[in-house]
Amino acid sequence: MKKTVLREYAKLIVRSGVNVQKGQEVMVYADLDQPEFVMMVVDEAYKAKARKVSVEWDYQPLAKIHVRHKSVKVLGEVTEWQKAKYQHMVDVMPCVIHIISEDPDGLKGINQEKMSKAAKARFPVIKPFRDAMDNKYKWCIAAVPGEAWAKKVFPGVRTSTAVEQLWNAILFTSRVIDKAGKDLDPVAEWKAHNESFRARCEYLNSLGIKTLEYKSANGTDFTVEMIPEGIFCGGSEHTLGGEEFNPNIPSEEIFTSPKSGKAEGLVVASLPLSY
């Protein structure tokens, strides 16, 4: 993939994804397989006048080793330096970027029960920090192609070809290139995309929908009741301070919340749900 195109994607994540402002801190979470692209994201964040950019790396095989050898008690600990880190995030409200490229099956075989118990032990300690940040910081989840992921999406071709094809799919759906592969202005494209989101949400919210019914030829017959005061949302969001950001790139989702306990019927899956 051309570096100029990847640079535009990195700029989109920084400018439209988390909308970095002068003097803000940025946190980037990424897997080990895309160091060059992560460097582009970091560089673009500094070009947007970020005060400081930090990167934390993840590696699934290493995570599996930790879970295998650590006790539940150790896995469930939140150390003092970790608490200090969470408090720093509460204090500065950094822009948080998650660059996702991991293998969908990369944690296959890990001890799920052990992980669950550890997460349950950490939760009461971490929750106050998360609550203090809720709706006050900007974040974005963006996709880049990892080799294992690419091979699952495009089997039967060389790994390099699969990665290139997945890059094309991601960049097209992210509005960085068009269907023919021609370069676009992704920041301008996402501005128009968000205007479309707003128009569609306004239309749906004007309908006064009380229930949604799903029917299909395969036997699905499902009805769900809506929350009376609920609204349809999609596209960009705003912090409580009024700063706009796009939490997902790419995204075509418009969503709402159903009423608890008010759903009935049958949903028939036409594809396996395990993947």
C-alpha positions, 0 to 999 in steps of 0.5 A: 500500500502506498505510504501517501495513502496510509499517511492520509489514513493516519491523518484521518484517525488523528484529525477526525477520529480523536480530533486532537487539539493543541496541547492535548495528550494522546494515548495509542494502543496497538499490536506489534505488527504495524510499527510503521503505521503507528509511527505515522499516527504518532507523527500526525498527532504531533503535527496536530500540536499534541503535547505528548504522545504515548504508545502501548503495545500488545502481543497476543502470544505474550498475553497467553503466557502471562495468563498461563503462568500468573496466579489469579491473584497476581492477574487481578492486582492493580498496582500503585503505579497502575493506579497512578497511571489511571489517575493521570488519565483522569487528570489530563483526559487524553485522546485515546486511539486503539489500532486494531489488527489482532488475529481473531483467533489469537487468544484461542486456548487461553484460560477464560475462567482465569481471565474472568476471575482476574477481571472481576477482581480488578473491576472495583479498583478501576471503575472509579477512574473509568467513571471519572472519565466517562463522556469526558475524553475522545477516543477512536477505534480504527482497523489495520490489517494483521497477517493472520486476520488478512489470511482469514478474510482472504484465504487461498492467496499469498500473505502479502496479497491478503494483507494488501486486499484487506488494506484496500477493503479497510481504506475503501470503507474508511473513505480514504480511497474510492472503489476504483482505488483513487485517493480521496480527501478522507477528512472532507469525506467524513465531514459529509458522512457525519452530515448524512448520519445526522440527517438519517438519525433526525428522520428516524427520531421523527417517526416515533417508533414504538417497536421494531419487527424483524422477519425473514424467509429463514424463519426469523420473526422477532419484535423488540420494544423501544424505550419511549425516551430513547433516540437513534444515534450514529456517526460522530459524538461529543464530549461533555465539553463539546469536542467532536470525535468519531469513535469508530473508523470505519462506521455505518452504524445507526443505533438505539437501545431496546426496552429491557424485558420487552423482546420476543420471537425467534431469530434464526442465524443463517451463518455460524455465530462463533466467528 
